[in-house]
């Protein structure tokens, strides 16, 4: 493990930069499209998650998350799980492929439709 860590430190800069760019692409994609479909979403600066508002739906974060899972097979975390101030939001991970993010946004939009 120590030899692998040393190798990564010596020769990993290109891979790190490639992944940084990939996550930036995913972050920009998900925030743009959540905003486009009416779920206000601020672009995060230090995580692999977005925290869009679902207040426009009139549903609690638990109800929205449950319906999204049951009707569209998309798992998100209810904002309420992060305390009372999280209510009215959901947490979505973008630590997955761009294709899966695209499909999830399509399904969220369908639930809203």
N, C-alpha and C positions, 0 to 999 in steps of 0.2 A: 504494500500500500504506500509506503514511503517513497519507493522508486517511482510509482505511478504519479504521486503528487509532485515529485521533482520534475518529471517529464512534462507534466501539465504546466508547471511554473516556467519551465524553460522554453517550451514550444507550443503553448496553448493560446497565444494571443489571437491568432487568426480565427480559431474556432470560437473563442469568446466573442469576438467582433461579429462573426457570422450569426451567432445566436442572439446577440444584442439587437442586431438589425431585424431578425425574424420576430422577436418579441415586440419590437417597436411597430412593425407592420401589423401584427395581430392587435396590439393595443389601439392603434389608430383605426383599424377596421371596425372593431367592436364598438368603440365609443361613437364613431361616425354613424353607424347603422342603428344603434340603440337610440341616439338622438333623432335620427331620420324617422323612426317609427313612433316617436313621441314619448320615449322614456328618457327624461333628462339625465345625462351622464357626463360627469366631469372626468377628464383624462387623468388617470393616476400617474404618479411619478416614481413610485418605488415598490410596486407589488405586481403580482400576476393576476390581479382581480380588479373588476370594476364594480361600482356600487350605484347602479342606476335607481332613480326614483320611480316607483310604480304608483304614486299617489293618484295620477290621472285615471287609474282603473277603478278607484273606489274600493278596492279590495285590501285586506290586511296583507302583510308580507307572507304570513303563513298560508292564507287562502290562495294567493297568487302562486306561490311556490308549489302548493299541492295540485292546483289545477294544471299548471304547466307540466308537472311530472305525469299526472294521470292522463291528460288529454294529448300532450305533445311529446312525452317521453324525454323531457329535458330537465335535468336536475340543477337547481340553484339553491342557495342558502337564504332563508328568510332573514331580512335585516334585523328583525327582533332578536335574533340569536346573539347579536352584538350589543344588546342593551336597549333601553327604551328609545334612545335617539336614533336607532337603526330602523325603527318601524317606518313603513312607507318606502322601503328600499329592499333590494335583493342583492346578493353577492354572486357574481358570475366570474368564473375562472377563464382566463385566456391562455392557460398553460396546456394547450392542446393544438391540434393542427388547424390551419386556417380553414380548411374544408369543413371541419366539424363546427367551428365557430360560425361559419356562413350558414350551415344547416340549422344550428341552434337559433340564430337570429331569424331565419325564415319561419321557424316553428313558433317563436315568441310572437312574431308579427301575425301569424295565423291565429294564435290565441287571442290577440287583441282585436282581430278583425271581426 
